[in-house]
Amino acid sequence: MCEAAAHEAGRAAAGASLHPHRAGFRLSVRGAVKWRKTPGVKQQQTPGMKKTHPLKTGGLRTRLVVAFGLVAAVAAATTGALTFREARTGVLQQSQDSVIRQLRTQIGQLAPELVYPPTESALRRFATALAATEAPGNWRVLVTYRELSAVSTPGDRVEELTPALREAVGSRRTTVFQRVRSGGHTSLVVGTPVLFDAENASDVSGVRVFLVVPQTAEQAYVDALVTAVERAMVPALALAVALALFAARGVLRPVRALRSATRSIAEGHLDTRLEVNGSDELADLSHTFNETAAALEASVAELREMEARARRFAADVSHELRTPLAAMSAVTDVLDEDVVRLDPDTATAVRLISEETVKLTCLVEDLMEISRFDAGAAVLHLYEIDLAESVRRTLASRGWSDTVETSLPPPDALRGRVDPRRLDVVVANLVANALRHGARPVRVRVDETTGPVRWAVIEVRDSGPGIPDDVLPHVFERFYKSDAARTRSEGSGLGLSITAENVRLHGGTVDAANHPEGGAVFTVRIPLRPDEQSRDNGREVVGS
């Protein structure tokens, strides 16, 4: 066997403004009216609240469910908020229109009986008569005339009446109203001047009427509406989640089939195909996958066929060359014996032919060996041998005993079941490589490591410049040349590759590195019980 050279991812209120109410105006003051803050009516993110996000590591099903849930929640919250706003506005509008209409009617009926200019007692009777329009306690009336004032309920200070409303009633000739929250409840405050002539808005008597009506019933209705909206959101979200699961099932089924098919192709089943149903984007994806898989299968089949043809060609050529090479070797042996009797030019030619014939023979033998490895036909013939003695015989048979320094254990100290021929090839190739591409002295060391399994360690080190770092990963590749300008090497270019295959066949490892003190070092580790560890690496024949 010949040695080779190296080869190788609730809305806010408006600002203070006057709004017309039919024949009157509506006054709303920012912050004056504050309805109870109810969850679910309006969801606003405040600085202290924590935002929740779907898990980034969630699957497609989780993301679809979360997306549908968010859309449903936003839609339900928006619809509920708009419905609540419109319903609340309608309720309050109806309530205030009814109150103002009744107030105007009562004022129109009772004002003609009011003595002018009125006294405080007359104002009190007028206020009491107005308050009697509704159930006791529902209407609280304040009547003023210049500095005089009277209330329908003795001692009532009418704290809900704001200066803004007083000023609005005093400066305008129309009815104004305001909603005020005080003491934990909301009230409707209405203010209107009393006219001598209802048809003439400029004929003002100076009497002003202020009415405070509690909005308890309206507030209860609005609260009930908020509760209904909140309850409606729950089935809406549940329906959205159900729809999301149903949609996710339809989406995930082809995606899971695609995932399984991809894994199947990754495992080498290139004939895997997907069933194409429908005409949507997922069907197009399945169709594209099938086309890609078919193209990949054809390409791989073509490459395998080309590789098989190349292997057969190398094996056939090597086999066919063995017979003529045997004849050539016999002829060159005869010529080598008579070379001393030939003239110098003829003798040089004969030596050149003899050397090239030897190299060609080595190349053919190496190609035959590589072909057996590629075909899976390599066989281990295991024998119990003394590894140190086997290394000595390898060096002696090639005349390297005086050239190579050795550090070997005593006889029979390191024994194991190995293939003697393949061990001889491993040692011979490594030593020949060190002598050819390194520098002397070359050292061979054989040792043993203990543990759950005993390992034999064979180290071959030269004293040369070492192996360049960019070459180290490729030294066991076939026909790799570290120097691209060097078109021909002295060896076949397969020695280290054959060495690696022989070691692997034993269940061992071989490494190449640079020694800290200089030179390249090749380390072979072979288990001393290959009958258990090399069973899956090649066919095994145990010898006795």
NORUR-V525908 format. One record per residue. N is the residue number from 0. RES is the residue in one small letter. SS is DSSP state (alpha for helix, beta for strand, coil for the rest). D_LAST is the distance of its C-alpha to the last C-alpha in Angstrom with 2 decimals. Layout:
n	res	ss	d_last
N	RES	SS	D_LAST
N	RES	SS	D_LAST
//
This chain:
n	res	ss	d_last
0	m	coil	24.41
1	c	coil	27.91
2	e	coil	29.23
3	a	coil	31.96
4	a	coil	35.25
5	a	coil	35.91
6	h	beta	36.34
7	e	coil	37.28
8	a	coil	55.62
9	g	coil	95.59
10	r	coil	96.25
11	a	coil	98.26
12	a	coil	102.03
13	a	coil	104.14
14	g	coil	106.32
15	a	coil	109.92
16	s	beta	111.80
17	l	beta	114.49
18	h	beta	113.72
19	p	beta	116.44
20	h	beta	116.61
21	r	coil	118.72
22	a	coil	122.11
23	g	beta	120.57
24	f	beta	117.72
25	r	beta	114.39
26	l	beta	113.52
27	s	beta	109.87
28	v	coil	108.87
29	r	coil	105.33
30	g	coil	103.83
31	a	coil	106.85
32	v	coil	105.11
33	k	coil	101.69
34	w	coil	100.18
35	r	coil	97.54
36	k	coil	94.17
37	t	coil	92.00
38	p	coil	88.20
39	g	coil	87.10
40	v	coil	90.38
41	k	coil	89.57
42	q	coil	86.25
43	q	coil	86.60
44	q	coil	84.00
45	t	coil	85.39
46	p	coil	83.92
47	g	coil	82.84
48	m	coil	80.98
49	k	coil	77.24
50	k	coil	76.01
51	t	coil	73.23
52	h	coil	70.71
53	p	coil	67.98
54	l	coil	64.52
55	k	coil	63.07
56	t	coil	59.64
57	g	coil	60.94
58	g	coil	59.73
59	l	alpha	61.84
60	r	alpha	63.09
61	t	alpha	64.33
62	r	alpha	66.04
63	l	alpha	67.75
64	v	alpha	68.98
65	v	alpha	70.22
66	a	alpha	71.93
67	f	alpha	73.63
68	g	alpha	74.64
69	l	alpha	76.13
70	v	alpha	78.00
71	a	alpha	79.29
72	a	alpha	80.29
73	v	alpha	82.12
74	a	alpha	83.79
75	a	alpha	84.79
76	a	alpha	86.04
77	t	alpha	87.99
78	t	alpha	89.48
79	g	alpha	90.30
80	a	alpha	91.90
81	l	alpha	94.01
82	t	alpha	95.02
83	f	alpha	95.87
84	r	alpha	97.92
85	e	alpha	99.89
86	a	alpha	100.46
87	r	alpha	101.47
88	t	alpha	103.83
89	g	alpha	105.34
90	v	alpha	105.86
91	l	alpha	107.44
92	q	alpha	109.50
93	q	alpha	110.87
94	s	alpha	111.64
95	q	alpha	113.44
96	d	alpha	115.40
97	s	alpha	116.57
98	v	alpha	117.62
99	i	alpha	119.46
100	r	alpha	121.18
101	q	alpha	122.39
102	l	alpha	123.50
103	r	alpha	125.54
104	t	alpha	127.09
105	q	alpha	128.13
106	i	alpha	129.48
107	g	alpha	131.47
108	q	alpha	132.95
109	l	alpha	133.68
110	a	alpha	134.63
111	p	alpha	138.15
112	e	alpha	138.99
113	l	coil	138.08
114	v	coil	141.17
115	y	coil	141.20
116	p	coil	140.93
117	p	coil	138.85
118	t	coil	139.01
119	e	alpha	136.06
120	s	alpha	136.86
121	a	alpha	137.09
122	l	alpha	133.70
123	r	alpha	132.29
124	r	alpha	133.70
125	f	alpha	132.36
126	a	alpha	128.85
127	t	alpha	128.98
128	a	alpha	130.08
129	l	alpha	127.23
130	a	alpha	124.62
131	a	coil	125.96
132	t	coil	124.65
133	e	coil	121.23
134	a	coil	120.15
135	p	coil	121.07
136	g	coil	118.70
137	n	coil	117.13
138	w	beta	119.61
139	r	beta	120.71
140	v	beta	123.51
141	l	beta	124.98
142	v	beta	128.27
143	t	beta	129.71
144	y	beta	132.97
145	r	coil	133.42
146	e	coil	133.17
147	l	beta	133.32
148	s	beta	130.27
149	a	beta	129.66
150	v	beta	126.65
151	s	coil	126.32
152	t	coil	124.67
153	p	coil	126.52
154	g	coil	124.56
155	d	coil	121.95
156	r	coil	121.11
157	v	coil	119.17
158	e	coil	116.42
159	e	coil	114.56
160	l	coil	117.31
161	t	coil	116.19
162	p	alpha	118.49
163	a	alpha	117.03
164	l	alpha	118.16
165	r	alpha	121.64
166	e	alpha	121.99
167	a	alpha	120.82
168	v	alpha	123.38
169	g	alpha	126.13
170	s	alpha	125.52
171	r	coil	124.98
172	r	coil	126.95
173	t	coil	124.02
174	t	coil	121.74
175	v	beta	118.57
176	f	beta	115.76
177	q	beta	112.82
178	r	beta	109.91
179	v	beta	109.50
180	r	beta	106.88
181	s	beta	108.35
182	g	coil	107.59
183	g	coil	104.40
184	h	beta	106.09
185	t	beta	107.23
186	s	beta	110.81
187	l	beta	112.69
188	v	beta	115.67
189	v	beta	118.36
190	g	beta	121.37
191	t	beta	124.38
192	p	beta	127.98
193	v	beta	130.89
194	l	beta	133.09
195	f	coil	136.77
196	d	coil	136.27
197	a	coil	132.88
198	e	coil	133.61
199	n	coil	134.35
200	a	coil	131.36
201	s	coil	133.60
202	d	coil	135.94
203	v	beta	134.05
204	s	beta	135.57
205	g	beta	133.61
206	v	beta	132.07
207	r	beta	128.27
208	v	beta	126.13
209	f	beta	122.58
210	l	beta	120.49
211	v	beta	117.26
212	v	beta	115.25
213	p	beta	111.97
214	q	coil	108.99
215	t	alpha	107.40
216	a	alpha	107.11
217	e	alpha	105.84
218	q	alpha	103.26
219	a	alpha	102.06
220	y	alpha	101.76
221	v	alpha	99.79
222	d	alpha	97.47
223	a	alpha	96.90
224	l	alpha	96.14
225	v	alpha	93.56
226	t	alpha	91.89
227	a	alpha	91.82
228	v	alpha	90.22
229	e	alpha	87.55
230	r	alpha	86.82
231	a	alpha	86.66
232	m	alpha	83.96
233	v	alpha	81.52
234	p	alpha	81.29
235	a	alpha	81.32
236	l	alpha	78.26
237	a	alpha	76.57
238	l	alpha	77.35
239	a	alpha	76.00
240	v	alpha	72.71
241	a	alpha	72.44
242	l	alpha	73.14
243	a	alpha	70.61
244	l	alpha	67.90
245	f	alpha	68.83
246	a	alpha	68.83
247	a	alpha	65.57
248	r	alpha	63.95
249	g	alpha	65.09
250	v	alpha	63.94
251	l	alpha	60.65
252	r	alpha	59.42
253	p	alpha	58.92
254	v	alpha	57.78
255	r	alpha	55.04
256	a	alpha	54.09
257	l	alpha	53.95
258	r	alpha	51.76
259	s	alpha	49.32
260	a	alpha	49.30
261	t	alpha	48.71
262	r	alpha	45.72
263	s	alpha	44.38
264	i	alpha	44.72
265	a	alpha	43.09
266	e	coil	40.07
267	g	coil	39.90
268	h	coil	42.03
269	l	coil	44.42
270	d	coil	46.14
271	t	coil	47.78
272	r	coil	51.56
273	l	coil	54.50
274	e	coil	57.31
275	v	coil	60.60
276	n	coil	63.63
277	g	coil	67.11
278	s	coil	68.39
279	d	coil	68.39
280	e	alpha	66.50
281	l	alpha	63.41
282	a	alpha	63.37
283	d	alpha	63.63
284	l	alpha	60.74
285	s	alpha	58.60
286	h	alpha	59.63
287	t	alpha	58.79
288	f	alpha	55.39
289	n	alpha	54.66
290	e	alpha	55.77
291	t	alpha	53.61
292	a	alpha	50.56
293	a	alpha	51.17
294	a	alpha	51.55
295	l	alpha	48.40
296	e	alpha	46.43
297	a	alpha	47.78
298	s	alpha	47.05
299	v	alpha	43.47
300	a	alpha	42.92
301	e	alpha	44.40
302	l	alpha	42.28
303	r	alpha	39.09
304	e	alpha	40.16
305	m	alpha	40.95
306	e	alpha	37.60
307	a	alpha	35.81
308	r	alpha	37.97
309	a	alpha	37.28
310	r	alpha	33.50
311	r	alpha	33.85
312	f	alpha	36.20
313	a	alpha	33.92
314	a	alpha	30.96
315	d	alpha	33.27
316	v	alpha	34.93
317	s	alpha	31.72
318	h	alpha	30.44
319	e	alpha	33.82
320	l	alpha	34.02
321	r	alpha	30.83
322	t	alpha	32.52
323	p	alpha	35.74
324	l	alpha	33.94
325	a	alpha	31.86
326	a	alpha	35.20
327	m	alpha	36.83
328	s	alpha	34.13
329	a	alpha	34.63
330	v	alpha	38.39
331	t	alpha	38.25
332	d	alpha	36.13
333	v	alpha	38.91
334	l	alpha	41.58
335	d	alpha	40.00
336	e	alpha	40.28
337	d	coil	43.97
338	v	alpha	44.89
339	v	alpha	46.73
340	r	alpha	49.13
341	l	coil	49.99
342	d	coil	52.87
343	p	alpha	52.13
344	d	alpha	52.46
345	t	alpha	50.24
346	a	alpha	47.65
347	t	alpha	47.62
348	a	alpha	47.18
349	v	alpha	44.30
350	r	alpha	42.49
351	l	alpha	43.09
352	i	alpha	41.77
353	s	alpha	38.66
354	e	alpha	38.00
355	e	alpha	38.63
356	t	alpha	36.39
357	v	alpha	33.49
358	k	alpha	34.32
359	l	alpha	34.63
360	t	alpha	31.26
361	c	alpha	29.69
362	l	alpha	31.64
363	v	alpha	30.54
364	e	alpha	26.84
365	d	alpha	27.37
366	l	alpha	29.33
367	m	alpha	26.64
368	e	alpha	24.12
369	i	alpha	26.76
370	s	alpha	27.47
371	r	alpha	23.92
372	f	alpha	24.22
373	d	alpha	27.67
374	a	coil	26.65
375	g	coil	23.83
376	a	coil	21.41
377	a	coil	19.17
378	v	beta	15.45
379	l	beta	12.86
380	h	beta	9.40
381	l	beta	7.93
382	y	beta	6.02
383	e	beta	7.60
384	i	beta	10.35
385	d	beta	13.97
386	l	alpha	16.08
387	a	alpha	19.17
388	e	alpha	17.73
389	s	alpha	16.45
390	v	alpha	20.05
391	r	alpha	21.58
392	r	alpha	19.83
393	t	alpha	21.00
394	l	alpha	24.52
395	a	alpha	24.64
396	s	alpha	23.59
397	r	coil	26.48
398	g	coil	28.96
399	w	coil	29.29
400	s	coil	28.63
401	d	coil	32.39
402	t	coil	33.29
403	v	beta	31.18
404	e	beta	31.65
405	t	beta	28.60
406	s	beta	28.27
407	l	coil	24.80
408	p	coil	23.67
409	p	coil	23.12
410	p	coil	19.89
411	d	coil	17.14
412	a	coil	19.68
413	l	coil	17.95
414	r	beta	14.23
415	g	beta	12.61
416	r	beta	10.03
417	v	beta	11.48
418	d	coil	11.50
419	p	alpha	12.28
420	r	alpha	14.62
421	r	alpha	16.51
422	l	alpha	16.87
423	d	alpha	18.29
424	v	alpha	20.66
425	v	alpha	21.81
426	v	alpha	22.72
427	a	alpha	24.23
428	n	alpha	26.37
429	l	alpha	27.69
430	v	alpha	28.59
431	a	alpha	30.15
432	n	alpha	32.12
433	a	alpha	33.37
434	l	alpha	34.45
435	r	alpha	36.10
436	h	alpha	37.92
437	g	coil	38.20
438	a	coil	39.44
439	r	coil	38.21
440	p	coil	37.01
441	v	beta	33.72
442	r	beta	31.73
443	v	beta	28.05
444	r	beta	27.28
445	v	beta	23.99
446	d	beta	24.50
447	e	beta	23.35
448	t	beta	25.33
449	t	coil	25.20
450	g	coil	26.34
451	p	coil	25.16
452	v	coil	22.03
453	r	coil	20.82
454	w	beta	21.20
455	a	beta	20.51
456	v	beta	23.72
457	i	beta	24.04
458	e	beta	27.71
459	v	beta	29.24
460	r	beta	33.01
461	d	coil	35.64
462	s	coil	39.29
463	g	coil	40.95
464	p	coil	43.42
465	g	coil	40.85
466	i	coil	40.47
467	p	coil	43.63
468	d	alpha	43.67
469	d	alpha	44.34
470	v	alpha	41.30
471	l	alpha	38.73
472	p	coil	38.27
473	h	coil	37.55
474	v	coil	35.23
475	f	beta	32.19
476	e	coil	34.25
477	r	coil	33.97
478	f	coil	36.54
479	y	coil	38.37
480	k	coil	40.84
481	s	coil	42.50
482	d	coil	45.38
483	a	coil	46.85
484	a	coil	48.92
485	r	coil	45.86
486	t	coil	45.22
487	r	coil	42.36
488	s	coil	39.50
489	e	coil	37.57
490	g	coil	34.24
491	s	coil	33.40
492	g	coil	34.17
493	l	coil	30.76
494	g	alpha	28.60
495	l	alpha	29.09
496	s	alpha	28.83
497	i	alpha	25.42
498	t	alpha	24.41
499	a	alpha	25.61
500	e	alpha	23.79
501	n	alpha	20.39
502	v	alpha	21.09
503	r	alpha	22.33
504	l	alpha	19.25
505	h	coil	17.34
506	g	coil	20.21
507	g	coil	21.90
508	t	beta	25.31
509	v	beta	26.98
510	d	beta	30.64
511	a	beta	33.26
512	a	beta	36.28
513	n	beta	38.86
514	h	coil	38.75
515	p	coil	42.00
516	e	coil	42.50
517	g	coil	42.05
518	g	coil	39.40
519	a	beta	36.72
520	v	beta	33.59
521	f	beta	30.41
522	t	beta	28.26
523	v	beta	24.71
524	r	beta	23.31
525	i	beta	19.69
526	p	beta	18.55
527	l	coil	15.82
528	r	beta	14.68
529	p	alpha	14.56
530	d	alpha	12.98
531	e	alpha	16.56
532	q	alpha	18.67
533	s	coil	17.63
534	r	coil	17.60
535	d	coil	21.13
536	n	coil	20.77
537	g	coil	18.93
538	r	beta	16.64
539	e	beta	13.09
540	v	beta	9.99
541	v	beta	6.79
542	g	coil	3.76
543	s	coil	0.00
//
